Amino acid sequence: MQNKGLVKFFAILIAIVCIYQLSFTFVSNSIKEDAKEYAEGDSAKEVEYLNMMKDSVVYPVLDYTFDEVRDKQINKGLDLEGGINVILQISVKDIIKGLANNSSNPVLNKALDKATEDRQGNQDYLDAFFIAFDEVSNGSVKLASPELFTNRIMGDDVNINMTNEEVKNVIKNKVSESVDSAYRVLSERIDKFGVVQPNIQKLGESGRILVELPGAKDIDRVKKLLQSTAQLEFWETYKISEIQNFLLAANQTLRETEKTADTEEIDTTEETPSTGIDSLLTDSATDSLEAARANNPLFAKLSPGQFGPVLGVAAVKDTATINKWLKRSDIRSLLSGEQRFARFVWGKEDSQRSKGFLELYALKGNRSNTPPLSGNVITGANEAFDQMGKPSVEMQMNTKGAQKWEEMTGKAFSSQGYIAIVLDNVVYSAPGVTSGPISGGRSQISGNFTVSETKDLANILRAGKLPASADIIQSEVVGPSLGQEAIDSGIMSALVGLLLISLWMILYYGKSGWFAIIALAVNLLYIFGVLASIGAVLTLPGIAGIVLTMGTAVDANIIIYERAKEELRLGRTLDEALKIAYSWKGAMSAITDANVTTFLTGLVLLIFGTGPVKGFATTLLIGILTSLFTAIFITRIFLDMNKNGKLTFDTPMSKNWFKNFNFNFLGKKKIAYVISAILIAVSFVSFFTNGLDQGIDFVGGRTFQVRFDKEAPVEEIKATLSSPEVFDSGVDVKVFGESNQLRITTKYKVDKHGIEADKEVNQMMYDNLKKYYSEDITYDNFVNTYEGKQLGIMQASKVGPTIADDIKTNSYWAVAGSLFIVFLYLMISFRKWQYSLGAVAAVAHDVIIVLGIYSLFYKYAPFQMEMNQHFIAAILTVIGYSLNDTVIVFDRIREFVTGNEVSGKFEDVVNKSINATITRTINTSLTVIFVLLIMFIFGGESIQGFIFAMLIGIFVGTYSSLFIATPILVDTTPEKEKIAVEEKEIIAE
């Protein structure tokens, strides 16, 4: 090998750089372990310790602080670290409405609704809106119309002379600015939340934002923090005495149209919680509604208030019905004068004093529905305590806000009225003013708060409001103990896999096998070093990618060794054999083509994959590049150092294995065609009869991994959760790993956004499953994550219908795109379409059979066999491996067909090509199967289905490369080309 010294220099230099990069991970992990010891299970103390250390020098040799060290470490994904991962969809529809100044134009609103209905796959909502607007308007209304986007909101950016295309560009820019604004607001909120190394990133131009909070444990609190739009408003309120006649009239109307419900007793003996900023509520007239409660529709659900701004109290479960009644046109018509614009809003729940009940308020609305004072005047906010020593939030307003606040409080004082402080359409407090107008712009929100709630609320108000609603369309919660279990299983599978590969390579190749193992160890160092250098995130599928890379990394060595053995058998010297094996004519062309095809499929996976799947693709791609370097250069260094000694590529035991192997593969093609046709036919029949077990990634839904303290009765739990009072039909319950752990899937309210729906589902899970525990378990311990958690919800995922459609579309594109790209590459590389057709046909054959097996057995397998993102990653890996295997065979066919070393009939030449590569095929397949079996056994329940798909794919891929791809190549090769190969024999002789 030329430039041997230079190669050694770069190999050592890269190794040193990798060790340097990995050293930050070791130092950072050491500090985190210290934090855990200090905290003794208290997550708040752990975060406090790490924040305290962030500016401390913890790497004295290089003078790096903990913050700097942490930025350079290998980051662990949530499936390893534990925490919360969500994808937020910023409502582009709301942004467009805002840009149009909330226009009531029927064309605009119809186009917005049509865009929601017609949006396809990965299509951006904005593009769908433009298409829908063009169809609905049909040229009748321009986007630049004064009733649409030529308004005060758009300012000088839009004028009535602009074309639709010009306005579309402006709208695109404005929407992008709004999403950027949302990104900044969320970033500021998360920075103050108190988790270590949060990650937030925009996902293209879709209006979606990914948020990862490693170590976050309070699920409901996080979701509330992220989804709150922070629309802070100050409204004057009506008193019960002013609205009581309307309530009586509404009840009378409802008595005529609604069936009277049984009167529900509501305990009103409790004192109504104080809702004042300045604490004292003014006196108010009592009303005569008490007498009208019995057997009346409205008062059966709404217990009337006595005085002040509270109209009544209702159970949370009844609020939806009351809202529906109050929105009815015949009910609204009972309001007269200024009351016609009244807004009915519920207050914040007091979980300590009146859990499950809410207070109803009536805000003094106006024709434009704009508040007298809004949150954009807030310049500062901080958590505090009110006069009663209860947690509250203090706010400071700007000059304009202070003037308006003084005016509003002065009016409330003189009229003995109340001012409601409303955040995201929830009344937090509605105090009266007892000491005259409040000047200076200082105000306070007090009420039913915990300390953490006031901290979050102050954080939200400081960060500012979101430009539009933010809905969680996909989420995943992983407990830290489950993450540690994943790490342990990943390490176990990696170590056992490395041991088995090492034993096999030494057993088969002897001393040369040792060189391959050394190269493999260097390869692993390079992989982790590169991951640390680029700031990649290591996930459980990423570990699977590394373990799989260990199996495929020795493939290049196997190809080189087998080629060197062939040359030695032809009588060449060791030096000559190595030169030929490392030449383009020898093994390099096969290694290049095989790895390029695998790299291309990995690249497609990286582009279309998300989350952990992207982590798998990252490690796979890095592994391909590093394994090529180590196999070609590192191994070569050791071989050159020992070529003057007694170097062989076998052992006494393996010396005669597969020697003079000669099997007529093409002679069995008809049998292979029949077997494959039967398997494909059975697969398609199963597709139409059994279908496929589509996971929530593809159809949307909620999945919970729940662990009990004893064996869980699957059918009983399924019956309980499937009852009409709980989730109704469509609940799937399966054992997941051990008999005390279940995987529960439901579509209940998956299309409902907001923390209320998620909290309701969590509460229903807790209420209906707590009886299956031997000892009492609290709601917080059941739902939230914490260090050492072993019972309750260990992992939870939610995928909304919209993003599920996107994931499904991405998956189709990923598979189809990878096949198309590889077809083009092989056609260019081999310069004949027959090679591309054979390879792609074999891959399509493999994919169909793997899908067929999953369709046939998913109902009976003891592990998950569902279609999800991990499964698509497995399919693309199968595609890559199958192509790799096929390309090695095809490369030898090309060499034998175009060269003069081998002669005879075309079919004989092809058979000799297959037999010449059979050792490599078997060795590589075995090493990959070894590591996959280890991962299947030790890798944990969450990736068993993923690994099983690859295991089946390796078996089927090996079969298809020998019995499908090659026969198709032979059958599609023109007769004149076959004759040319056979005539070559005469020339050679």
N, C-alpha and C positions, 0 to 999 in steps of 0.2 A: 504494500500500500504506500503510495506516494504521500509526502507531507505528513508522515506519521507523527513527527514531533509537534506539528501544529495542531493536529487532531487531539493529541494528549493534552496539550496546553488548554485548548478550548473545553475539553471534557472536564478537566480539573477546575477550570475557572467557573464553568456553569454549576458544578457541584458545590463550590464554595459560595457562590451567589445564592443557591437554593438553601444551603444551611443557614446563611445569613438571614434570608427571608423567613425561614421557619423559626429562627430563634425568637422572633417577636411573639409568635404564637405560644411558645413555651413560657416566656416571661409573663405574658398576659394571662394565661391559664393559671399560673402560680398565684398571681394577685387575686384572681377570681376565687380560687380555692380559699385563700386567706379571708376573703369577704364572706364566704359561706360559713366558715368557722366562727367568724365574728358575729354573724347574724343569727346563728343557731335556728335556722328555719324561718326567720322573719324577713320577708322579701323587702320591706321598707328599709330595714336596717342594712340589708345587703346593698341596695341602691345607694343609700346614704354613704356607706363605706367607700364604694367605688367612685362616687362623686367627690368625696373627700380626697381620694388618691389621684384624681385626674391630672393635677398639676405637679404631682410629686415625681421626682426622678426615680424610676424603678429599673432602669437599664444603665447603671453607672458607667460601664465600659464605653458606651456610645452617647451617654448623657441624654437619654430619651425619657420623656415623661410618660406616665401611664396612658394619657390621651393619645400621644403619638404612637406608642407601642400598640395600642388597641386598634388604631387605624390601619396598621400594617399586618395584623394577624389574619389567619384563615377564618373567615366567618362561617359559623354553622347555621344551616337552615333551621326553620322552626320544627321540622320533624326530628331534629337532633337536639335542639336547644330548648324546645318548648316555647309557647307564646301564642300570639294571635296574628293571623294574616288575613287581610281583607282587601277586596277590590271595590272601590267606591265609584259609582257612576254619577258624575256631575250632570244634572238634568239639563241637557242642551235645549230641550223643549222650553223649560222655564227661562233660560237665558234669552231665547228668541222672543218669547212673550215680553220679557223685560225690555229688550231692544226695540220692540214695537210699541212700547209704552202701554202694555197690557190692552192693546186694541181689541175691540169687540167685533172687528170686521169678520163676517161669516166666511169669506174665502180663506183668510189667514187661519182661522180656527179649524176649519174643515181640513185644510192642508196639514196642519199640525197633527190632527187626529189620524188622518190617512197615512202620514209618515210613520206614526207609531204602529199602525196595523200592517203596513206593507214592507217595513224594513226587513231586508234579507241578510242572513248570515252575518258577515263581518262589515256590512255596509254601515258607514257612519250615519248617525241620525240626521246630521245636517245635509248630507247628500240626498238622503231619502226625502227630507223636507223640500229641497229645491225641486226634485222630480215631481213630488205631489203638488207643489204650488203651481208649477207649469201646467199640470193636468187639470187641476181644479179651476184655476183662473182662466185658462185658455185665452190669454191675452186681454181679458176684460179689466184686470187690475194689475198695475205695475208695483214692483217692490218699492219703488221710490215714491209711491203715492203718499200724500200727507197723512192719510189714515193708517198707513203702515209704518214705513221706516224713515220718512222725512219728518222728524220730530225733534223735540228738545233733548231727548236721550242721545240720539245719534249726532246732534249738533251739525257742524259744518261737513261732517264726513259723508253725508248723503244729501243730495238735492233732487228736486223733482225732474231735472233734465237728464238724470243718469239712467242708463239702460239696466235691465235686470242682471246682466252678467257683471256689470260694474258694482251694483249693489251687493250681489252675491259675494264678491271678493271682500267687500267691506265687512259684511256679516261674518264671513269666515275669520277675518282678523279679530273682530270683536269677540267672537265665541272663544277663539284661542286665547285672547287676553283674559277673558273671564275664567277659563280653566287654569291659566297661569296664576291668577289671583287666588283661586281656590287652593291651588297647590301651595302657595306661600302661606295662606291662612292655616292650612292643615299642618304644614311644617312647623309653624310657630307654636301651635297647640301641642303637637307631639313633643317638641323640644322641651316643653315645660312639664310634660306628663310624668317623667321620672322613670324611664326605662333606659337600659344601657344599649347603645348602638341601634337606635331605631332606623328603619330604612323606609324612605318614601320616594316614589318615582312615578312620573307620568308614563302612561302606556300609549305611545304614539299620539295620534290626533283624535282618538276616540272619545275623549272626555273622561277617560277612566284613570284612576290614580290607585297605585298599589301601595299599601301601608303594611309594614311588618314591624311588630313590636315584640322582640325576643324577651322572654321572661315575664311578660304582662300576665296578670293572673285574674283581675276582676273583669270578667267578660262584659257584664252589663254596663259598667262604668266606661270601658273603652269604647263600646259602640255608641253610647250617648255622646261622648266627647267628639267622636268623628262625625256623627250624623247631624249634630245640632247646627242649624244654619246661623244661629245667633242673631235672629231677627228680633231685636229688642225694641219694644214700643211702649209708650206711655199713653193711656186712655183715661178719660173721665168715665165713670160708671153710673148706671142707674141704680137707685135704691129699690129695695123690695117693695116699698110703698108706692113707687111710681110704676112698677111693672105688674102688681098683683092683679089688676083688672084684666090685663092681657092673659095672664096665666089662667084665671077663672074662665075667660071666654074660650081659650084654647082647650081647656079640659072639657068644656061643654061641647065643642065641635068634635073632639075626639070621642066623646061618649056616644055620639051618633054614628061614627065611622069605624070605631075600633071595638073589638070584643073586650069587655072589662076583665082585666086580669085580677087574680086573687091579690088582695092587698098584702104587700110585703112589709113586714115590720122592720122599721129602721130605728135603731136606737138613737134618739135625738136628745137623750138626757145629758150626753157629754157636752161640755162647753165647746162652742165653735172656736177653732184655733184662731189665735190672734194673727191678723195679717197686716199689721201696721208697720210702716217704716219708722214712724215716730211713736208707734205702739198703740196710742189711744184712738179707738174708733168713736166717732160722734154718735150721739143718740139718734135713734130712728123709730118711726112709728111702727107699732106692731100691726099685723094684719089679721084678717078673719079667715084665712085659708084652712086652718086646722079642721074646721067643721066639714070641709068639703073633701077630706082625704079618702074616706071609705068608699070603696067600689067606684072609683073614678080612675080612668086610664092614666092620666098624667100624674096625679098625686099618689097613685099606687106605686109609681117608680121614683117620683121626685118628692122627697120630704121637704115641705116648704121652710124657708128661712124665717127668722123672727124679726130681724132688723138689719140695717146696714146694707152692704152691696151683695150679700149672698142671697141668691134667689131660692136656693134649695140644695139639698144633698141627695146624691143618687149613688147606687152601687155601680162600680166600674162596668159590670156586665150589662147594665141598662143604659149606659150613656149613648151607645150607638142608636138604640131605638128612640131615645129622646131627641137626639140630633136629627134623626129622620123626620120626626114630627115637626120640630121647630123650623125645618127647611121647606115644609109643604107650603105651596102657594096659598091655599085657603087659610092656613094658620098665620102665615106672614101678613095676610091682608087684614088681620085683626089689629095690627099695629097701626097707629095713626100719627100724623104729624112727623116730628123729627124721629120718633121711635121707629119709623119705617126702616131706618138705616141701622138699627140696633144689631150688634154682633153678639151671639151667645157663645161664651167660651168657658171651658172647664178649668178649674184650679189645679194646682200641684197636689198630688196625693201625700198625705201625712201618714207615713208607714208605721209610726209609733202610736198615734192617738186614734186614727180612723182608717186603718188599713183596709183597702178594698172599696173606699168611698171617695167621691169627688164633689167639690162645691161648684155650683153653676153661677156665672156672672153674666151681666148684660152690659156691653161696652157701648158708649155713645158714639156710634159710627157716623159716617157722612156719605154723601153721594159718591165721592171718589175713593172711599174706603182707605184714606190715608190718615195715619195717627197724627195728633197735634205735635208729638215729639217722638223721635226715633233714636235708635242706638248709634247713629253716625255722629252724634254730638259727644259721645263718650270719649274722653282722652286718657282715662286711667281707671283701673279697677283693682281692688285687692281684697283678700279675705279678712274678715274682722269679726267682732262680736257685738251684738246689740245691747241695749240697756238692761235686758233680762239675762245677759250672759250667754245668749244663744248664737250659734254661728250665723254670720251674715256676710254680705258683700257691699263694700263701699265703692261709690263711683264718683268720678269728677267729670264735669261737662265743660265744653268750650264756652266762649262768651255768648254765642248765639243760643246755645242750649240752656245756659244759665238764665238768660233773660226769659225764655219761654217757660222754663221750670218755675221761675218766680211767679210768672203770670198764672200758670195752672194751679200752683199751690195756693196762691192768693184767692183765686176763684173758688177752690174747694173749701177753703177756710170760711169764706163769707157765706157760701151756700150749704155749709155742713155736708159737703159731698165727699167723694172718694176718688182716688186715682189708682187705677190698676196698672201694675208693672207686668207686662206680658212678654215672655220670651218663647219664640217659636210656637205661638198660638196657645200658650199655657199661662194662666194667671199665677204668678209666683206670690204676689201679695197685692192687697188693695186697701191701703191705709187711708184713714181720714187725716185731716190736718188740724191740729188743735192749738197751734201756737203762732198762727199767722203765716204770711208768705215766706218761703225758704229762698234765701238769696245765696249767691256765691257758687251755685252750680254743684253743690255737694248733695248726694242722695245715698240712700241705703236700701238694699233689698234684704228683707228679713223674712222669716217664715219657717217652714219645716225642712231645715237643712241639717246635713251632717257636715263635719269638718272637710271631708274629702269632696263633698258636693260644692261647698263654697269655694274651695281651691280650684276645682274644675271650671266653675262658672266664672270666676275672676279671670282665669286663663283664657276662656272662650271670648269674654268681652274685650280683653286686651288684644287678642289676636285679630279681632274683627269678625264681621259676618261673612258667610260664604255667599258668592254671587247667585247661587241657585241651590236647590236641595241636593243633598248627597246621599244616595241610596246604596246600601251594601248589597251588591249583586253576587258576591262570592266571598265566603269566609271560611277560615279553618282555625280551629283551636286545638292546640296540642299541649298536654300536661308535661311538665319538666321530667317527671319520673318515666313517662312513656318515651321521651326523647333520650333519656339515659339508657333505657332498655334497647332502643334502636342503635345507639352507639356501641353498646356491648355486643349486640348481635352482629353488627357490621365488622367490628374488630375481630370477633371470633371467626366469621366466615372468611375474612381476608387472610388471617394467619393459617387456618386449615387449608385454604385454597393454595396459598404460597407453598406450604409444606408438600401437598400432593403433587403440584406441578414440579417442584424440585426433585422429589423422589422419582417421578416418571422420567424426567429429562436425564437424570444421572443413570437410571436403570437402562435407558435406551441408548444414550449417546456417550456415557462414560465421562471422560475428562472434558470433552467438548461440551457436555451437558452442564458441567460446573461453570464454564465460561458463560453459557446462556443464563444461568441463574444469577451470576454476578451482574451481568448486563441488566437482568430483570430488577435486581435490587437498586441499581443505579437509576433505572427507569422510574421506579416508585419515588425515589428521592426527587427526581426531576419533576414528576407530576405534582407532588405536593408543593415543591418550590415554586412552580409556575402558578399554581392556584393561589398561593400567598402573594406572589408578585402582582397579579392582575386584580387582586381583591375579590376573587370569586367566592361564591357561597357553596359550602359543602353540604349536600343533602344525602338522605338515605339512598335514593336512586343514584346519586353521585358516587357513593361508596360502591354500589353495585356496578357502576361503570368502571371504577378502578379495578375491582376484582375481576370483571370481565376482561379488562385490558391486560391483566396478568395472563389470562388464558390465551389471548390473541397476540400478546407481545412476543411470545416464543415462536409464533408462526413464521416470522421472517427468518429466525434462526433455523427452524426446521427446513424451510425451503432451501436455504443456503447449504445446510449440512447434507440434505438429500442429493442436491446437485453435485456437491463435492464428492460424495460417495459414488455417484454414477461415473464421474470423470476418473476416479481412482480405479474403478472396475475396468475402465477402458485402457488402463495401463499408464495413465499420466502420473507424474510426480505430484507430491502433496502441494508444492508451490504452484505448479501449473493448474492443479484442480481448484485451488483457492482463487487463483486469478480468474479462471473461467466462471466459477460460482458467483464471484462478486462483480462480474461484467454484465453489461446490458443484455448480451446474448445469453448469458447464463441465468441467474436468478433475479437480477435487478428489474427487468421488464415486468416479470410476473408480480414481484413484490410491489412495484409502483402501481400497476393497474389495479391490483387487488385492494391496496390501501386507498387509492384515489376514489374508487367506487364506494368503499365504506365511509370515507371522509365526506363524500357528497351527501350520503344519506344522513350522516350525523349533522351536517350543516343544515339540511332541511329541518331536522328535528329541533335544532337550536333556534331557527327562525320562527317556526310555527308552535313550538312548545312553550309552556309557561311553568313557573314555579319549580318544583322538584324535577320535572321532566327536563327543563332547561339545564338544571344541574347535572343530570345524567349525560346530556349531550355535550356539555362543557368538558367534563372529565373524559368522555369518550374521544373527543377531538384532540384534546391535549395528549391523551394516551397514545393515539395513533402517531402523532408527530414525534413524541419522545421515544416511543418504542422503535420507530424507524431509525432514529439517530443511534440509539444504544445497540440495536441489532447489527446495523451496518458498520458502525465505527468502533464502539466499545468492544464488542465480541471480536472484531477483526484484529484489534490490538493484541488481545490475548492469544489468538490463533497464530499471528505472525511471531509472537514471542516464543511459541512452542513448536513451530513448524520444523525446526531442525532436530527436535527430539522425536519421541515415539508418540505421535498424535494420531488418533483414529476417531471415527465418527460412529462407533458402535461399541458394544461390549461383547464378551464371549457369549452371553445369553441371547442378545438381540442380533448377533452378526448375520444369521441366516433368515431372520424374519422378513417375510415378503420378498426374499431374493428369488429372482426369476418368476415373479408372480405374473400369471397370464390368464386373464378371465375375459370371455367374449361378452363384453357389456352390450355392444350393439346387437348381438344375437338374441338378447333378452328384451329388446325394445318393445316388441309387440305385447309381451306379458306386462311390462312396465306401463305401457299405454293403457292397457285394460284395467290394471290395478288403480292407476291414477284416475281414469275415467270413472270408475266405481266410487272412489273416495270423493271425487268432486261432485258426482251426482248425489251421493248420500248427504254431502255438505249442503247442497242447494235445497234438497228436500227438507233438511233440518232447519234451514233458514226460514222456509215458508211455514213450517209446522211449529217448531220450538221457538224460533226467533233467536235473538241474542239478549243476554242479560245486560241491558244498557244501564250503566251507572249514572249517578247524578250529574257527572261531568257532561253527559250527552242529553239527558232529559230534564235536568233540574231536580232539586229536592234537598232534603236535609238528612244527614247521616250522623249517627251518634255511636261511638264505641263506649259501651257502658260495662264497667266491671263490678261484680257483686262479691260478697264475702262467702258465698256458697254456690253450689250448682244452680244455674238459673233455669226455671221451667219455661222453655221456649214457646210452646203452644199456648200456655196460659197467659204469658206476657203479650203474645201477639193478639190473643183474643181481647185482652184488656185494652190495649192501645188501639185496636180496630173498632172498638165500640163507638156508636154515634156520639156519645158524650165526650170522647177524647179526639182521636185523629180521624175517626170513621174508617172507610176502606182504604186500601192502597198502602197498608203498613207491611213492611218486610222485616222479619226478625230472624237472624241466623246466629249460630254459635261462631265466634271469631277467635280461633286459637283454643285456649282452655275452655272447659265447660262452664266456668263462672264469668265468661266474658261474651257479650252479645254485640252484634252490629245491627242497629235499628235504623231503618230508612223510611221516611215519609215525605209526602209532597204537601203536607198541611201548611197552608199560608206561605208557601215558598215565593209566591208572586207578590206578597205583601211586604213593603219596605218599612223600615223604621224599627226602633228598638222595642216598641210595644209588642209587635208580632213575635220577635225573637224571645222576648221575656215571657210571653204567654206560653210558647212552646216549651221553654225550659221549665216553667212552673208546672205544666201538665205532665211533663216527663217525671219530675220529682214527685208530684202528688200521687201518681199512679205506680211508680216503681219503688218508693221507699218501703212499702210493705214486704218487699222481697229480700230485705236485709235483716240479718239476725239481730243487729243492734241499731238504735236510732242514728240517722244521719241527717245533718242539717242541710237546708237548701244551699247555703254558701259552699259547704264542703262537697255537696253533690255536683254543683254546676261549675264553680270556679276552680282554677288550678292553683296548686301550691306545692312546695318542695316536699318530696316523699309521698305524694298522693298515690294511693293504691286502690281506692274505691270511688264509684261515681262515674261521671262522664270524663273519660280519659282523653277523648278526641272528638271534636265536632266539626262538621263541614256543612256549608250551605252553598248551593249554586243556583242562581236565579235562572228562569227560562231563557232570558235574553242572552246571557253569557254562555249558557249551555248550547244554544244554537251556534254561537260563534266558535266554541270549542269543537263542535261536531264538524262545522265547515272547515276549520283549520286542519282537522284530522284528515278529512278527505283530500284536501289540497296537499298535505304533507306526503301521504302515500302516493297519490297520483303524480305529484311533482318529482318525488325521488325516482320513480320509475322512468319518467320522461327524461330527466337529466342524465340518468345512468345509460339509458338507451342511446342518447346523443353521444355521450363520452365513448362508449364502446364502439359505436359506429365510426367515430373519428379515429380511435386508437387502432382498431382492427381493420378499418377501411372496407368492411363488408357488413351489410345490414343483417346477414344471416346470423352472425355472432350476437348482435344486439337482440334479435328476435329470440334466439335460443335462451339467452340469459334472462330476458324480461318474462318470457313464457314460464320459465322455471320458477322465477320469483312469484309471479301471479299464482302459479300452482301451489307454492308453499303457503302463501297468504290465505288462499281459499281453504286449504286443508286445516290450517291452524284455527281459522274462524269456525270451520265446521266442527272441529273437536270441542271448541268452547261452546258452540251451540248445542251439541249433543249431550254434554256432561255437566253444564253449569248447575243443573238442578240437583245433581247427586254428589258433586265433589265436596270434600271436607274443607275446602278453602275457597276464597272468592275467585270466580271466573267471570268478571264483568268487564264490559267495554268501558274503558275510561282513558284518561290521558296516559297513564302508565302502560296500558295495553297497547296503545298506538306507538309508544316508545319501543315496546318490545317488538312489535311488527316491523318497525323501521330497522331495528337491530337485526332482526331475522333477514330482512331484505339485504342489509349490508353484508351479513355473514354469507348468505346464499350466493350473492354476487361474488364475494371474495373467493369462495370455493370454486365457483364456476369459471371465474376468470383465470385461476391458476391452471385449470384443465385446458381452457381455450388457448392460453398462452403457449402451452406445450404442443397443442394441435397445430397452431400457427407455425411454430418452430419446425415441427416435423414435416408439415405439408410444404412449406416454402424452402426448406433446406434439402440437402442431398444425403444427409446421414442415414435417413430411414426411407425405405422404398417398399413398394407393394401396392395392393389394392387400396383405394381410398378408405374403405371401412377398416382395413387392417391397420393402416397408419393411424387412424383415429383411436382404435383400440389400444395400440401401443402407447399412444399419448396418455390415455387414461391410466393404463397400468403403470406407466413411468411416474405418475404423480400419486399413486394410491397410498404410498407410505405417508406422504405429507398430509393427504386427506384424512387418513385414519388418526395420525398423531395429533393434528390440530383439533379435529373433532373431539378426541378423547380429552385433551387438556381443557377445552372449553366446557365440555360436559362435566368434567371433574369440578370445576369452579362453580358452575351453575347448580349442580347438585348440592354442593356445600352451602351456597347461598339459599337454596330452597329449604334446606334443613335448619340452618342456623340464622337465616336473615330476618326472621320475624314474619308475623302474619300479614303485615301491610304490603309486603312485596312478593308474597308467594305466588299470586296469580300472574304478576309481571314476569317472574323468573320462570314459571311453568310454561308460559307462552314462548319464551326464548328456548327452553329445553326442547319442546316439541319442534320448534322452528329449526334447531340445529340438526335434529334427526331427519326431518323432512327435507331440509336444505341439502344435506349431504347426499341423500337419495336422489334428489332432483338434479343435482349437478352431474351425477353419473348416469342416470337413466332417463332423464327428460331433456335437459338442456342440450347435451351432446347429440342424441338422436335427432332432435329438431334441427340442429345445425346441419347434420348429415342429410336429412330428408329435404331441406330447402336449398342445399347447394346445387347449382346447375350441373347437369350431367357432363357438360364439356369441361368444367373445372375438375371434376373427378377424373375424367380421362387424362387431363393434362398431368395430374399427379401420378397416375399409373404409368404414363409414358415416360415420366422422369426416371423410372427404373432402368429403361433402356439406355438413357443418356449416362446414368451413373455407372452402368456396367461398361 
